[in-house]
Amino acid sequence: MSLASLNRPLRMGIVGGGSDAFIGKVHRVAAQLDGKIRLVAGALSIDPQVAVQSGKDLFLDPKRVYLNYQDMLAAEVALPADERVDFVSVVTPDDTHVPISIAFLEKGFSIFCEKPVSVTLDDAHKLRDTVRKTGRAFAIMHGYTGYPLVRHARTLVRGGKLGKIYKIIAEYPQDWILPRGDAPLHLAGWRMDPKFGKSLSMGDIGIHAAQLARFITGLDIEAVNADLQTYTPGGRRDDDGNVLIRYKGGAHGILYASQVSAGEENGLTIRIYGEKGGIEWHQEQPNSLLLKTQGAPTQILTPAQPYLDPSARISRMPTGHPEGLIEAFANLYRDFAEDVAAVQQGGTVSTDHIYPDIDDAVFGKTFVEYATRSNESSEKWLPFPAI
Ligand SMILES: NC(=O)c1ccc[n+]([C@@H]2O[C@H](COP(=O)([O-])OP(=O)(O)OC[C@H]3O[C@@H](n4cnc5c(N)ncnc54)[C@H](O)[C@@H]3O)[C@@H](O)[C@H]2O)c1
């Protein structure tokens, strides 16, 4: 059972993502990129005026522009099945993800949720129980896993091209917290509030680096040892951190995430070295994957090439036409849509899907939690639980 057999575009609802939002706009654009998903309803903002105006700007039916997610849920459930939304994207601040997702899942809707999935690890587990109980599709947005060359790297590493993995170095430096004259701290606001968890460095971006390493290598973490710090004067969440990681099977890792690395914009980078070779990928140059071999010139792999693994041949344009984050998000939505369509036809979620799911969501929250605990512990090396 697929989107083709459903034979219609999916109907998308969104919570958040109004004109006052950062990432929700990217979701709206990316989900609809291939014409197989249509946004038809939303509780687009916490601010009623913004919600209404955003709905107008998007030409949504005014009856389906809601002022809060509770009204949206009640109204959508009351609609005939062939009108109501098939799934809901939850693109609000972190503390709202679990209550909104559980409310919609319980009424039969699938969910595409932003990361981190929750503020507490207990809530992440509670949400996983609900996803399992309801059997709906659930995806968590780690957009970087949607890039073709990240998917090719995954096939190379998991397929043994690098041999036994020795070292994984994942970095995520930014500098947006540093004062910058009269430029707005566009990401500040709720992110600076400790009610969202003690660690901003790991909770906001280290989580992406940890998930990228997991996505490419498939290796489980055995133990973590973290050193997190706060450079922002008066800052109430850490804004810089280093984590040493021991992986099961013998690989060792270094993960660094920081919002105070001057001159860095969104520098997610991963380097992986094994006994036979290495790979290197930079999010700011996503259309190049470096493949390294001892004693030989480094190869630069590019998207849309026939030499890529089938899982990576997902480009919409021919070689030499740069792809970016919107396409990467769209690739995840395209995969997720197949599972939503299957569920809507009485089927089940695929077991071999490539998009990050509820287990990855629990992994991300577990990583943030254990890095935070290790930072505060005199033992330092903390065993990492099974996901
Ligand atoms: N995957 C990524 O690469 C990525 C990037 C940025 C942000 N994020 C995550 O996305 C989420 C949103 O981050 P952001 O930077 O876009 O935040 P933001 O503050 O820019 O936008 C939040 C949006 O949610 C709305 N909102 C807040 N509470 C709401 C509620 N109860 N009901 C309906 N709407 C509500 C706001 O009005 C706004 O439209 C966060 O969880 C963040 O961690 C992920």
The ligand as an SDF file (V2000), in Angstrom:
LIG
                    3D

 44 48  0  0  0  0  0  0  0  0999 V2000
   15.3570   20.2480   12.5920 N   0  0  0  0  0  0  0  0  0  0  0  0
   15.9680   21.4100   12.5890 C   0  0  0  0  0  0  0  0  0  0  0  0
   16.9480   21.5880   11.8660 O   0  0  0  0  0  0  0  0  0  0  0  0
   15.4480   22.5240   13.4490 C   0  0  0  0  0  0  0  0  0  0  0  0
   15.8410   23.8550   13.1940 C   0  0  0  0  0  0  0  0  0  0  0  0
   15.2760   24.8580   13.9690 C   0  0  0  0  0  0  0  0  0  0  0  0
   14.3720   24.5570   14.9790 C   0  0  0  0  0  0  0  0  0  0  0  0
   14.0540   23.2570   15.2300 N   0  0  0  0  0  0  0  0  0  0  0  0
   13.0730   22.9070   16.2790 C   0  0  0  0  0  0  0  0  0  0  0  0
   11.7990   23.3350   15.8000 O   0  0  0  0  0  0  0  0  0  0  0  0
   10.9910   23.7830   16.8660 C   0  0  0  0  0  0  0  0  0  0  0  0
   10.5600   25.2310   16.5790 C   0  0  0  0  0  0  0  0  0  0  0  0
   11.7140   26.0360   16.5410 O   0  0  0  0  0  0  0  0  0  0  0  0
   11.7010   27.4720   15.8200 P   0  0  0  0  0  0  0  0  0  0  0  0
   13.0850   27.9640   15.8540 O   0  0  0  0  0  0  0  0  0  0  0  0
   11.0040   27.3650   14.5190 O   0  0  0  0  0  0  0  0  0  0  0  0
   10.8120   28.2860   16.8710 O   0  0  0  0  0  0  0  0  0  0  0  0
   10.0710   29.6640   16.5890 P   0  0  0  0  0  0  0  0  0  0  0  0
    9.8950   30.2880   17.9340 O   0  0  0  0  0  0  0  0  0  0  0  0
   10.7110   30.4230   15.4970 O   0  0  0  0  0  0  0  0  0  0  0  0
    8.6240   29.1940   16.0260 O   0  0  0  0  0  0  0  0  0  0  0  0
    7.7060   28.5100   16.8470 C   0  0  0  0  0  0  0  0  0  0  0  0
    6.3430   28.5440   16.1830 C   0  0  0  0  0  0  0  0  0  0  0  0
    5.4270   27.8100   17.0050 O   0  0  0  0  0  0  0  0  0  0  0  0
    4.3100   28.6820   17.3370 C   0  0  0  0  0  0  0  0  0  0  0  0
    3.7800   28.2030   18.6180 N   0  0  0  0  0  0  0  0  0  0  0  0
    4.3690   28.2230   19.8250 C   0  0  0  0  0  0  0  0  0  0  0  0
    3.5980   27.5900   20.7270 N   0  0  0  0  0  0  0  0  0  0  0  0
    2.4870   27.1670   20.0490 C   0  0  0  0  0  0  0  0  0  0  0  0
    1.3130   26.4710   20.4010 C   0  0  0  0  0  0  0  0  0  0  0  0
    1.1140   26.0330   21.6450 N   0  0  0  0  0  0  0  0  0  0  0  0
    0.4070   26.2240   19.4410 N   0  0  0  0  0  0  0  0  0  0  0  0
    0.5990   26.6240   18.1680 C   0  0  0  0  0  0  0  0  0  0  0  0
    1.6920   27.2920   17.7620 N   0  0  0  0  0  0  0  0  0  0  0  0
    2.6210   27.5610   18.7000 C   0  0  0  0  0  0  0  0  0  0  0  0
    4.8830   30.0760   17.3220 C   0  0  0  0  0  0  0  0  0  0  0  0
    3.8780   31.0630   17.2400 O   0  0  0  0  0  0  0  0  0  0  0  0
    5.7350   29.9580   16.0790 C   0  0  0  0  0  0  0  0  0  0  0  0
    4.9410   30.0080   14.9210 O   0  0  0  0  0  0  0  0  0  0  0  0
   11.8360   23.6340   18.1240 C   0  0  0  0  0  0  0  0  0  0  0  0
   11.5130   22.4240   18.7530 O   0  0  0  0  0  0  0  0  0  0  0  0
   13.2610   23.5920   17.5980 C   0  0  0  0  0  0  0  0  0  0  0  0
   14.1410   22.8570   18.4400 O   0  0  0  0  0  0  0  0  0  0  0  0
   14.5820   22.2560   14.4920 C   0  0  0  0  0  0  0  0  0  0  0  0
  1  2  1  0
  2  3  2  0
  2  4  1  0
  4  5  1  0
  4 44  2  0
  5  6  2  0
  6  7  1  0
  7  8  2  0
  8  9  1  0
  8 44  1  0
  9 10  1  0
  9 42  1  0
 10 11  1  0
 11 12  1  0
 11 40  1  0
 12 13  1  0
 13 14  1  0
 14 15  2  0
 14 16  1  0
 14 17  1  0
 17 18  1  0
 18 19  2  0
 18 20  1  0
 18 21  1  0
 21 22  1  0
 22 23  1  0
 23 24  1  0
 23 38  1  0
 24 25  1  0
 25 26  1  0
 25 36  1  0
 26 27  1  0
 26 35  1  0
 27 28  2  0
 28 29  1  0
 29 30  1  0
 29 35  2  0
 30 31  1  0
 30 32  2  0
 32 33  1  0
 33 34  2  0
 34 35  1  0
 36 37  1  0
 36 38  1  0
 38 39  1  0
 40 41  1  0
 40 42  1  0
 42 43  1  0
M  CHG  2   8   1  16  -1
M  END
$$$$
